[in-house]
Amino acid sequence: MSLAPDLLEILVCPKCKGPLEHRTNPPPEALACQACRLVYAVEDDIPIMLIDEAKSF
């Protein structure tokens, strides 16, 4: 299962409030902010939108 399209439309980066890119390949599923260069994990179809939990890329 993947994130609902309705949810993807309203989610923004918690740090800069910018758009997020939904990444599904390669697994694991994640949301990435190009401006902040951060990746937010998605676990069990729940986005983990905590800045301290995000990883840099």
Secondary structure, 3 states (H helix, E strand, C coil): CCCCHHHHHHCCCCCCCCCCEEECCCCCCEEEECCCCEEEEEECCEECCCHHHCEEC
